[in-house]
């Protein structure tokens, strides 16, 4: 609990969202649930009750507004821990409960003040904790979605000099959906399988296959500036993994030096490209 809360929680726009959503929730809560024995405050109509309750709720929400403004400027200097944030929320509940208790008590001074305050704490906890929880869950989902999109963008368009994109190869299906990301050093070869591509790579369980609905032609274009090259009508190979290139009676084959990985054939169409790569290194 000494961990710091995520910065997006006290971001200005997110604090504003929390205040607005809490105000709307509180207004609906007091008009539907009718806490604090509010219907007995005045002999008024339902519409008049709505107007008065709206004014009371909005006045009470000022506590939250003031609190979150203080939080915004406070967190510019230091970050709140989870424990500090929880204590901060409890303080908001107690102050707002005190406001509602004083308001209710001024209308009827014969009521027991501690009992009214206890009831106010319970109802105020519902008014604040429910919208707070919903808002934080929504903001967490939004932040995670943003990070995933940013990661996908970096993986796909990142500069080759950046640590993230330099060592990562990404694989998408025919619809463009990101399905697999592999460290370049772990990729072995790609194999065409009808309308699919089998991606063979090294994992903790050994040589592993992942099937993606796409074509080798699309993969060839995608990895045109990487060591993953087309060597056969049905194969692409990660040249960084090739240990031996040898000529057999059936043609040139590439040995990746890994158990359970067959020799990868090289067709005449791509033989010059493979030979040039070996000559270059």
N, C-alpha and C positions, 0 to 999 in steps of 0.2 A: 504493500500500500504506500510505500515511499516513492513509488514510481510517479513520474510526472504525467499529468493528463495530456491527451493529444492537443496540439495547438489549434486544431480546427474548432474545438469546442468554444473557445473564447475569441474566435474570429468575429469581427464587427458584424458582418452580414448574418452570420449564424446566431449571434446573440440577439439580433433584431428579429430573426425568424422565431427564436424561442419565445421572446416576449409577445409577439403577435399571436402565435399559436396558443400560448398559455392564456392570453386574454380571451380569445374566442372560446377555448375550452371551458374556462371559468364561467363565462357568460351562459353557455349552454348548460353547464353543470348546475348553476344556481336556479335556472329556470325550469329544468327538468327534474332534478333531484330535490330542490328546495331545502337546502340545509339551514342550519342556524335558526330553525323555527321561523324562518323569514316570512311565510304567509300570514303570520299573526302580528306582524309589526304594525300594519295599518289596515283598516277596513277599506281596501281599494280594489279596483277591478284588475283583471289579469293583465290588461295592457299597461295600466299604471304601475302594476307590480314589475312588469318587464322594464319600464323606464327607470324606476327607482333602483332595481337590482343591478341594472347596467351601470348606473352611476356609482353604486357602491363597489361593484367588482372592479371597475376601471380605476377607482380611487385606491382600492386595495392593491391593484397590480402596479401602482406607482412604487410600491416597496420593491417589486421585482425589477422595475426599470432602474431605480436608483442603485440597487444592488449590482445589476449587470453593468451599469456604467462604471461603477467603482471597480468591478472585476476587470473590465476592459483596460482601464488605465493601470491597475495594479499589476496585471500580467505583462505589461510592457517592460517592467523592471525585473520580475521574477516569475517563474512558472509554478502553478499550484500542483501539489501532489494530490493523489486520490483522496487521502484522508482530509486534506484541507478543503477540497471541493465538497466533500460530504458535509463537513462542519459548516461550510458556507451555505449550503442548501438548507440545513437544519436551522440556521440562523434566519433565513428568509421565511421559513415556516413559522417560527416563533414570533417574529415581528409582525407578519401578516395576521396571524392568529390574535395577537394582542390588539391589532387595529379592529378586527371584526368583533372581538370581545368588548372593547370599549364602546363601539358603536351600539352593540346590542344592549349593553348595560345601561347606557344613557337613556335608552327607550323604556327600560324597566329596571329600576334600581333595587327592586325587591328580590331579584334573582340572585342566586348564589354565584359569586364571581369565579371562584376556582372551577366550579362545575361548568360554567359557560366557557371558560378558557379551555378546559379539557376537551369539550365538544368541538370548539373552534380549531384546536390543533388537529383533531382527527379529520375534520372536513377540509381544512386547509391542506393537509397532507395529500388528500385525494385531488384537490384542485391543482396542486403544483407537481406532485410526483408522477402522476399519469402523463400529463403533457411533456414533462421533462424527459421521462423515459422514452416516449414515442419520438420526441425530437432528436434525442441523442442517437437512438437506433437508426433513424432516417439519415442523420448527418454522417454516421459511421458507414452506412451503406453507400452513401453518395461519395464519401472520401475514398472508400475502397474501390468503387467503380472508376473514379478518376485516376487512381494509381494504376489500376489494371490497364486502362486505356493508354496512360502515359508509358507504361512498360511495353505494351504492344507497339506503340509508335517508335520507341527507342530501339526495340528489337528489329523493327522493319526498316526504319529510316536513319538509325543512329550512325554517326560518323565512324569510320573504320578505326579511328584513333581512340575512341572511347572504350574503356574497359568492358562495358556491358556488351556492345555490339561486336567488338573485335573477336570474341571467343564464342559467340552464340549463333547457331543456325536455327531458323524458325521454319516450321512447316505448316502450310495452310491447305484446306481442302479446296475443291473447285468453286465453292461459294465465298472463299476468302476468309473463312473462319480459322483463327489460330488454334491448332490442335496440339502442337508439339514443339518444344524448344530443347535443343541439344547442344552441349559444348562441342565445339569443332573437333576437339581431340578425341571425342567419344564416338563420332559418326564413322561407320565403316563403309557402307555402300547402299545404293538404292536399286531396287529391282522392280521392273514393270510386271503387273499382274492383272491382265485385262484392263478394266477401267480404274484400277487401283495402283498405288505405288507402295511397295514394302520398304520401310525404312529400317535398316539393320544398324544397330548401335550397341555399344558396351554399357552395361548397367551393373549394379551390384550382384545381380543374379547371373551375370555372364552375357553372352550374345543374345540380344533381344530384338524382336521384330514388332513394328508398329505399322498398321495398315491405314493408308490415307486414300480417300477417293480423289484422285487427280491423275495427271499424266506426267511422264518423264520430260516431255517437251516443255511444260510449264516450269518444272523443277530446273531444267537446263537453263532457261532464261533467268530464273530467280537467282541461281547460284553462279551466274556467268563470271563474276569477279572473285570467286573463291576457288580453293583447291578441289572442290567437288565438281567433277567434269564427266561428260558423257564419253563412254568408251565402247559402247555397244548399243544395238537397237533396244536391248532390254535392260541395260545396266548403266548406272553412274557410280563412280567410285571416288572416295576421298583420297586423293593422291598422297596426302600427308601420312596416310596409314599404310601405304604400299611399301613393303619391305624388299620384294624381289619382282623384277619383270623378266620373264623368260620366254624364249621361243620354243614351241613344241610343234609336232607335226600337224596339229590342228590350228596353229597360229599362236599369236602372242597371248599370254595370260599373266595376270597380276596376282602375286601372292601377298596377302595382308599379314601373314605371320601370326594368325590368331586361330586357335583351335576351333573346329566346327564351322569355320568360314571357308567356303570353297574358293578355288582360284577363279578370279573374275576374267572372263574372256574380253579380248580387244578385237574389234572388227577392223577390216581394212580401212573403212571410212574414217575411223578415229585414230588409226595407228600413228600417223604423223604427229598429231597433237600430243599423244602420250610420249612419243619418242623425243619431241622437242622439250617437254617438261623435264624428262630425265636428263637431257643434255644440258638444260639450263642449270639444274641443281648440281 
